[in-house]
Amino acid sequence: MCLAVPMLVERIDGEMAQVRLGDVTRDIAMTLAPEAKVGDYVLVHAGFAIEVVDREYAEETLRLLEQLEGPVYQ
């Protein structure tokens, strides 16, 4: 099973971006979601943004994930 996690785009530099989830930041590739902008939520899987999602969807998904096993990133 694969899991993509919504993360907030904080900075974009060419085809790479810095994204955040809570206190965790990651550098990811944006080649699969080039339309994403700073401030957007993207689904992140295996180091790639694979889709832009709206804020409501992202926040609800993160709430549900936290209910399953605690914080998404520990």
C-alpha positions in Angstrom: 0.0 0.0 0.0 1.2 3.5 -0.8 0.5 6.6 1.2 0.8 10.2 0.0 0.8 12.8 2.8 -0.5 16.4 2.3 2.3 18.9 3.0 2.4 22.7 2.7 4.7 24.2 0.1 7.0 26.8 1.7 9.5 27.5 -1.0 10.0 26.6 -4.6 13.4 26.7 -6.4 13.1 25.4 -10.0 11.9 21.8 -9.9 12.5 21.4 -6.2 10.5 22.7 -3.2 10.7 22.8 0.5 7.5 21.5 2.2 6.3 21.3 5.8 4.2 19.1 8.0 4.2 20.3 11.6 7.8 20.7 12.6 9.2 18.5 9.8 10.4 20.0 6.5 11.5 18.0 3.4 12.9 18.9 0.0 10.9 17.3 -2.7 10.7 17.2 -6.5 7.9 19.2 -8.1 8.2 17.7 -11.6 4.8 15.9 -11.3 2.9 18.9 -10.0 4.5 21.9 -11.7 1.4 24.0 -11.2 1.9 24.1 -7.4 2.7 27.5 -5.8 4.0 28.6 -2.4 1.1 28.3 0.1 -0.5 25.3 -1.7 -0.9 21.9 -0.2 0.5 19.0 -2.2 0.3 15.2 -1.8 3.8 14.0 -1.2 4.9 10.4 -2.1 8.4 9.1 -2.3 10.0 12.5 -2.5 7.6 13.9 -5.2 4.7 16.2 -5.1 2.1 14.2 -7.1 -1.0 16.5 -6.9 -2.1 19.8 -5.6 -5.0 19.5 -3.1 -7.2 22.2 -1.4 -6.5 23.3 2.2 -9.8 21.7 3.5 -8.9 18.3 2.1 -5.4 18.5 3.4 -6.4 19.5 6.9 -9.1 16.8 7.1 -6.7 14.1 5.9 -4.1 15.1 8.4 -6.7 15.1 11.2 -7.7 11.6 10.2 -4.1 10.3 10.1 -3.4 11.7 13.5 -6.4 9.8 14.9 -5.0 6.5 13.5 -1.6 6.4 15.2 -0.8 9.8 16.7 1.4 12.4 14.9 2.0 11.7 11.3 5.8 12.4 11.8 7.4 11.5 15.0 
